[in-house]
Amino acid sequence: MPDRSDLPPWLWPRAAYIHVPFCAHHCGYCDFAVTTGQDHLIDLYTEAVSEELARLETPAPVDTIFLGGGTPTYLSADQLRRLLVAIARWLPLRSGGEFSVEATPESLTRARVAVLADHGVNRISLGVQTFSPDLLARLDRIHSAEHVGPALDEVRRRIDNVSLDLIFGVPGQTTMDWETDLSAGLAFTPDHVSTYGLTYERGTPLWKQRERGQVRPVPEDDELAMYERAIDRLSAAGFEQYEVSNFARPGRRCRHNETYWANEAYFGFGTGATRYVLGWRETNCRNTTDYVRRVLAGAPATFQSEQLPPEEAARETAAVQLRRAAGVGRARFREQTGYDFDILTAARAAAFAAEGLLTDDGTAVRLTRRGVCVADALVVKLVWG
C-alpha cells in the first residue's frame, strides 16, 4: 500500500487499531469479537496479525496506536513482545505519539507491564467497570476490586497515563452504588475516566436474561441521575468532559479515540477489526479461527466493505462529531465533507438551540448539558430529521 500521508487525516490514517480477541472469560454483556478457550491459537494469531501488517508493504507512521480486545494483556509477556515488535516494524509511532493498551486488573503482571513499557506503550486503559463484588458478579467479571490497586501500582512503575472504565446502569445498581464507584475510582487519581451506560446487546447472555425476565434494567430516570452524577463528580475533580462518555484531566484526552469522533481515517488489524482508509470502511471476519486461516493462506481477512455516498458520509460525520464537547465546527466540516452543515441539517439546529439543547456561536454547534443527557435521540433528530 503506497504511503499517502500527504492526504488530509479524514482520508489517510494517522491512527491504528490492533485487535487481540483472547480473553480468560467472555463476559455476559459483551458482544465484541472475543475468543476464549483457544489459547493454542495465540501464537498463530500473532503470526497472522504480523502478516496482515506486512500487507502495508511499507511502514506507515502513525500518531496513535490502540491495542484493544478482548484482553491484550491475557497474552504472555513473550507473546506480547512478539506482537509489539511486529507493530513497531509496520506502524512506527511518531515522536510524541500515544500508544494505548486495554487491560483487565487481574492480568497486569510486572512482566507484562515491563514488556509494554519497553516497546513504547505509554497509556493503559483499565477495565474496572465497578468496585462492587455483587455488581462485578452480575457483569460476569472475573476480577475483584482488590486487583485494581496492585495493578495500578505495577503500571505506574513504568507508565504514567492511566484511564479507568466504569459502567453504570447495571441491574440492581443504585445511585448510591454508583456514587461509591465514582469515589473509589477517583481515589486512584486516574488521568482519564470513561463512563458507559450498560447496553443490552442482542444475542448476548445478558440480553437473553432480560428477555426472560431474569434481570430488570435500571429505571431510565435512575440511569440519567447516575450519568449526571458522573458529570458533576468528575468535573468537580478537575476532569473535562470532552466527549459524551469520556472525561480527562488537562492534556490527557485519548487522542486515538478523538480520531473516531472526528470521523477521520484509521487502520485496523486483527479479528473483527475495522479500518477506514480513503473513504472505504472495511471490517475483518469476527471468527478468530477463520481470520488466522484466511490470512496465513494469503487471502484477505475482510468480510465487509463499503463506501458511503457523499451525503450519507457527511451525515455520519456530523453525528459522531456532535458527541464531542467541541461539537461540529462549520468550516472544518465543510472542508472534510464538502457539505454545508446548516443546509445538510435543514437549519434544525436553531430550533434545538431555542430549546436549550444546543449552543451555536456561528462557528460551531455543540450540545449543552441538557443536550448531552439526550445525545443519542437528539443527534438522530438533528442530523436525519
C-alpha positions as CSV (number, residue, x, y, z in Angstrom):
1,M,0.0,0.0,0.0
2,P,1.6,3.3,-1.1
3,D,2.1,6.0,1.6
4,R,-0.5,8.7,1.2
5,S,0.3,10.7,4.3
6,D,0.2,13.9,2.2
7,L,-3.6,13.5,2.2
8,P,-5.8,15.0,4.9
9,P,-6.5,13.0,8.0
10,W,-10.0,12.1,7.0
11,L,-8.6,10.2,4.0
12,W,-5.3,8.8,5.2
13,P,-4.8,7.3,8.7
14,R,-2.8,8.9,11.5
15,A,-4.2,6.2,13.9
16,A,-4.1,2.4,14.0
17,Y,-6.1,-0.1,15.9
18,I,-5.0,-3.7,16.5
19,H,-7.5,-6.2,18.0
20,V,-6.5,-9.0,20.4
21,P,-9.6,-11.2,20.8
22,F,-8.3,-13.5,23.5
23,C,-9.9,-13.4,27.0
24,A,-9.8,-15.6,30.1
25,H,-13.6,-15.4,30.1
26,H,-16.4,-14.0,27.9
27,C,-18.5,-11.6,30.0
28,G,-22.2,-11.9,29.6
29,Y,-22.8,-8.3,28.4
30,C,-20.0,-8.2,25.8
31,D,-20.7,-8.7,22.1
32,F,-17.1,-7.8,20.9
33,A,-15.2,-10.3,18.8
34,V,-13.8,-12.3,21.7
35,T,-12.1,-15.7,21.8
36,T,-12.0,-17.9,24.9
37,G,-10.7,-21.5,25.4
38,Q,-8.5,-21.4,22.4
39,D,-5.1,-20.4,23.7
40,H,-3.5,-22.8,21.3
41,L,-4.3,-20.2,18.6
42,I,-2.5,-17.3,20.2
43,D,0.9,-17.9,18.6
44,L,-0.7,-18.4,15.2
45,Y,-2.8,-15.3,15.7
46,T,0.3,-13.2,16.4
47,E,1.8,-14.6,13.2
48,A,-1.4,-13.8,11.3
49,V,-1.5,-10.2,12.6
50,S,2.1,-9.8,11.6
51,E,1.3,-11.0,8.1
52,E,-1.7,-8.6,7.9
53,L,0.5,-5.7,9.0
54,A,3.1,-6.7,6.4
55,R,0.4,-6.1,3.7
56,L,1.0,-2.4,4.2
57,E,4.2,-3.1,2.1
58,T,5.9,-0.1,3.5
59,P,5.9,1.2,7.1
60,A,3.1,3.6,7.9
61,P,4.0,6.1,10.6
62,V,1.1,7.0,12.9
63,D,0.4,9.4,15.8
64,T,-1.7,6.9,17.8
65,I,-1.9,3.2,18.3
66,F,-4.6,1.4,20.3
67,L,-4.2,-2.3,21.2
68,G,-7.7,-3.4,22.2
69,G,-9.7,-6.6,22.9
70,G,-10.6,-8.9,24.1
71,T,-7.8,-8.6,26.7
72,P,-4.4,-7.9,25.1
73,T,-2.7,-8.5,28.5
74,Y,-4.1,-12.0,28.5
75,L,-1.2,-12.8,26.2
76,S,2.0,-13.9,27.9
77,A,4.9,-11.5,28.2
78,D,6.7,-13.2,25.3
79,Q,3.6,-13.3,23.1
80,L,3.0,-9.6,23.8
81,R,6.7,-8.9,22.9
82,R,6.4,-10.6,19.5
83,L,3.2,-8.7,18.7
84,L,4.6,-5.4,19.7
85,V,7.8,-5.9,17.7
86,A,5.6,-6.5,14.6
87,I,3.6,-3.4,15.3
88,A,6.7,-1.3,15.7
89,R,8.0,-2.6,12.4
90,W,5.0,-1.6,10.3
91,L,3.4,1.1,12.4
92,P,6.2,3.3,13.7
93,L,4.9,5.7,16.3
94,R,5.8,9.3,15.6
95,S,7.6,11.3,18.3
96,G,5.1,12.4,21.0
97,G,2.7,9.7,19.9
98,E,0.1,7.9,22.1
99,F,0.2,4.1,22.4
100,S,-2.7,2.7,24.4
101,V,-3.4,-0.8,25.6
102,E,-6.6,-2.2,27.1
103,A,-6.1,-4.4,30.2
104,T,-8.0,-6.0,33.0
105,P,-7.0,-5.6,36.6
106,E,-6.1,-9.3,37.2
107,S,-3.9,-9.6,34.1
108,L,-1.4,-6.8,34.7
109,T,1.7,-8.5,36.0
110,R,5.1,-6.9,36.4
111,A,6.5,-8.9,33.5
112,R,3.7,-7.8,31.1
113,V,3.9,-4.2,32.1
114,A,7.7,-4.2,31.5
115,V,7.2,-5.6,28.0
116,L,4.6,-3.0,27.2
117,A,6.7,-0.1,28.5
118,D,9.9,-1.4,26.8
119,H,8.0,-1.4,23.5
120,G,6.6,2.1,23.6
121,V,3.3,1.7,25.3
122,N,2.6,4.9,27.3
123,R,-1.1,4.7,28.2
124,I,-3.2,1.9,29.9
125,S,-7.0,1.7,29.7
126,L,-8.1,-0.4,32.7
127,G,-11.4,-2.2,32.6
128,V,-12.5,-1.8,36.2
129,Q,-16.3,-1.4,35.5
130,T,-17.3,-1.4,39.1
131,F,-15.8,-1.9,42.6
132,S,-18.9,-3.8,43.9
133,P,-18.5,-7.5,44.3
134,D,-22.2,-8.1,43.6
135,L,-22.2,-5.9,40.5
136,L,-19.0,-7.5,39.2
137,A,-20.7,-10.9,39.5
138,R,-23.8,-9.5,37.6
139,L,-21.5,-8.3,34.9
140,D,-19.8,-11.7,34.8
141,R,-16.4,-10.2,35.5
142,I,-13.7,-12.4,37.0
143,H,-11.5,-9.8,38.7
144,S,-12.2,-8.3,42.1
145,A,-11.9,-4.8,43.4
146,E,-8.8,-5.9,45.3
147,H,-7.0,-6.4,42.0
148,V,-7.2,-2.8,41.0
149,G,-4.7,-1.2,43.4
150,P,-1.9,-3.7,42.8
151,A,-2.5,-3.5,39.0
152,L,-2.2,0.3,39.1
153,D,0.9,0.1,41.3
154,E,2.6,-2.1,38.6
155,V,1.5,0.1,35.8
156,R,2.7,3.3,37.4
157,R,6.2,1.9,37.9
158,R,6.7,2.4,34.2
159,I,3.6,4.0,32.6
160,D,2.1,7.2,34.0
161,N,-1.0,7.7,31.9
162,V,-3.9,5.6,33.2
163,S,-7.6,5.5,32.2
164,L,-10.4,3.7,34.1
165,D,-13.5,2.3,32.5
166,L,-16.6,2.4,34.7
167,I,-20.1,1.1,33.9
168,F,-23.4,2.4,35.3
169,G,-27.0,1.1,34.9
170,V,-26.1,-2.4,36.0
171,P,-29.1,-4.5,37.0
172,G,-29.6,-3.9,40.8
173,Q,-27.3,-0.9,40.9
174,T,-28.4,2.1,42.9
175,T,-27.4,5.7,42.7
176,M,-25.5,5.2,46.0
177,D,-23.7,2.2,44.4
178,W,-22.6,4.4,41.6
179,E,-21.6,7.2,43.9
180,T,-19.4,4.7,45.7
181,D,-17.8,3.6,42.4
182,L,-17.0,7.1,41.4
183,S,-15.4,7.8,44.8
184,A,-13.4,4.6,44.6
185,G,-12.2,5.4,41.1
186,L,-11.2,9.0,41.9
187,A,-9.3,7.8,44.9
188,F,-6.8,6.1,42.5
189,T,-6.2,9.5,40.8
190,P,-6.7,8.4,37.2
191,D,-5.8,10.6,34.3
192,H,-8.9,9.7,32.3
193,V,-12.3,8.1,33.1
194,S,-14.7,6.6,30.7
195,T,-18.3,6.1,32.0
196,Y,-20.6,3.9,30.0
197,G,-24.2,3.1,30.4
198,L,-24.8,-0.6,30.2
199,T,-26.3,-1.7,27.0
200,Y,-28.2,-4.9,26.3
201,E,-26.6,-6.2,23.0
202,R,-28.9,-8.5,21.1
203,G,-27.9,-12.2,21.4
204,T,-25.6,-11.7,24.5
205,P,-26.4,-13.8,27.6
206,L,-27.3,-10.5,29.4
207,W,-29.8,-9.6,26.7
208,K,-31.3,-13.1,26.9
209,Q,-31.6,-12.8,30.7
210,R,-33.6,-9.6,30.3
211,E,-35.8,-11.1,27.7
212,R,-36.6,-14.0,30.1
213,G,-37.3,-11.5,32.9
214,Q,-34.3,-12.8,34.9
215,V,-32.8,-9.3,35.2
216,R,-34.5,-5.9,35.2
217,P,-32.9,-2.9,33.7
218,V,-32.3,0.1,35.9
219,P,-35.1,2.7,35.5
220,E,-34.3,5.4,32.9
221,D,-34.6,8.2,35.5
222,D,-32.1,6.4,37.8
223,E,-29.7,5.8,34.9
224,L,-29.9,9.5,33.9
225,A,-29.3,10.5,37.5
226,M,-26.2,8.3,37.6
227,Y,-24.9,9.9,34.4
228,E,-25.4,13.4,35.6
229,R,-23.7,12.5,38.9
230,A,-20.7,11.3,37.0
231,I,-20.6,14.7,35.1
232,D,-20.8,16.6,38.4
233,R,-18.3,14.5,40.4
234,L,-15.7,14.3,37.6
235,S,-16.0,17.9,36.7
236,A,-15.5,18.9,40.4
237,A,-12.4,16.7,40.5
238,G,-10.8,18.6,37.6
239,F,-11.8,16.5,34.6
240,E,-13.1,17.9,31.4
241,Q,-15.9,16.1,29.6
242,Y,-14.6,16.2,26.1
243,E,-17.0,13.6,24.7
244,V,-20.4,12.3,25.9
245,S,-18.9,9.3,27.8
246,N,-15.3,10.5,28.4
247,F,-13.6,12.7,30.9
248,A,-9.9,13.7,31.0
249,R,-7.5,15.7,33.1
250,P,-5.9,18.5,31.0
251,G,-3.6,17.1,28.4
252,R,-4.8,13.5,29.0
253,R,-7.6,13.0,26.4
254,C,-7.5,9.8,24.5
255,R,-6.1,11.1,21.2
256,H,-6.8,7.8,19.4
257,N,-10.5,7.9,20.2
258,E,-10.6,11.5,19.1
259,T,-9.8,10.2,15.6
260,Y,-13.1,8.2,15.7
261,W,-15.1,11.1,17.0
262,A,-13.8,13.3,14.2
263,N,-14.7,10.6,11.7
264,E,-11.2,10.6,10.4
265,A,-9.3,7.7,8.8
266,Y,-7.7,4.8,10.8
267,F,-6.0,1.5,10.1
268,G,-7.4,-1.7,11.7
269,F,-5.8,-5.1,12.0
270,G,-6.9,-8.4,13.6
271,T,-10.2,-10.4,14.2
272,G,-13.3,-8.2,13.7
273,A,-11.2,-5.0,13.3
274,T,-12.5,-2.2,11.1
275,R,-10.4,0.2,9.1
276,Y,-11.4,3.5,7.4
277,V,-9.0,4.4,4.6
278,L,-9.5,6.6,1.5
279,G,-13.2,6.7,2.2
280,W,-13.7,3.0,2.4
281,R,-14.7,1.2,5.6
282,E,-13.7,-2.5,5.8
283,T,-14.3,-5.0,8.6
284,N,-12.4,-8.2,9.1
285,C,-14.1,-11.5,9.8
286,R,-15.1,-11.9,13.5
287,N,-14.1,-15.6,14.0
288,T,-10.5,-15.9,15.1
289,T,-10.0,-19.4,13.5
290,D,-11.3,-18.1,10.2
291,Y,-9.1,-15.0,10.5
292,V,-6.0,-17.0,11.1
293,R,-6.8,-19.4,8.3
294,R,-7.5,-16.7,5.8
295,V,-4.5,-14.5,6.5
296,L,-2.0,-17.3,6.7
297,A,-3.3,-18.7,3.4
298,G,-2.7,-15.3,1.8
299,A,-6.3,-14.4,1.5
300,P,-8.0,-11.2,2.6
301,A,-9.3,-11.1,6.1
302,T,-12.1,-8.6,5.0
303,F,-15.7,-9.8,5.0
304,Q,-17.5,-6.5,4.6
305,S,-16.6,-3.4,2.7
306,E,-18.5,-0.2,1.9
307,Q,-18.1,3.4,0.8
308,L,-20.9,5.6,1.8
309,P,-22.4,8.1,-0.7
310,P,-21.0,11.5,0.0
311,E,-24.2,12.9,1.6
312,E,-24.6,9.9,3.9
313,A,-20.9,10.1,4.8
314,A,-21.3,13.8,5.7
315,R,-24.3,13.0,7.9
316,E,-22.3,10.3,9.7
317,T,-19.5,12.8,10.3
318,A,-22.0,15.3,11.8
319,A,-23.4,12.6,14.1
320,V,-20.1,11.4,15.5
321,Q,-18.6,14.9,15.8
322,L,-21.7,16.2,17.8
323,R,-20.7,13.8,20.6
324,R,-17.6,15.9,21.3
325,A,-17.5,18.9,23.5
326,A,-16.0,20.7,20.5
327,G,-19.1,19.8,18.5
328,V,-19.2,20.4,14.8
329,G,-17.1,23.3,13.5
330,R,-18.7,24.6,10.4
331,A,-15.5,25.4,8.4
332,R,-13.8,22.2,9.1
333,F,-17.0,20.2,8.4
334,R,-17.3,21.8,5.0
335,E,-13.6,21.1,4.2
336,Q,-13.9,17.5,5.4
337,T,-17.3,16.6,3.8
338,G,-17.9,19.1,1.0
339,Y,-21.3,19.9,2.7
340,D,-22.7,22.9,4.5
341,F,-23.8,21.8,8.0
342,D,-26.8,24.1,8.1
343,I,-28.1,23.1,4.6
344,L,-27.5,19.4,5.4
345,T,-29.5,19.6,8.7
346,A,-32.2,21.8,7.2
347,A,-31.3,24.5,9.8
348,R,-32.8,22.4,12.6
349,A,-30.0,23.5,15.0
350,A,-31.8,26.8,15.6
351,A,-34.9,25.0,17.0
352,F,-32.9,22.8,19.3
353,A,-30.8,25.8,20.4
354,A,-34.1,27.6,21.3
355,E,-35.0,24.5,23.5
356,G,-31.6,24.8,25.3
357,L,-30.3,21.5,23.8
358,L,-27.6,23.1,21.6
359,T,-25.4,26.2,21.6
360,D,-24.5,27.9,18.3
361,D,-21.9,30.7,18.2
362,G,-22.0,30.8,14.4
363,T,-18.7,28.9,14.2
364,A,-19.6,25.6,15.9
365,V,-22.7,23.8,17.1
366,R,-22.4,22.0,20.4
367,L,-24.5,20.0,22.8
368,T,-25.5,21.7,26.1
369,R,-25.6,19.9,29.4
370,R,-29.3,19.1,28.7
371,G,-28.4,18.0,25.1
372,V,-25.6,15.7,26.3
373,C,-28.2,13.9,28.5
374,V,-30.3,13.0,25.5
375,A,-27.5,12.9,23.0
376,D,-28.4,9.7,21.1
377,A,-32.0,10.8,20.3
378,L,-31.1,14.4,19.7
379,V,-28.3,13.7,17.2
380,V,-30.7,11.5,15.2
381,K,-33.3,14.2,15.0
382,L,-30.8,16.9,14.2
383,V,-28.8,15.1,11.6
384,W,-31.5,13.0,9.9
385,G,-34.7,14.8,10.8
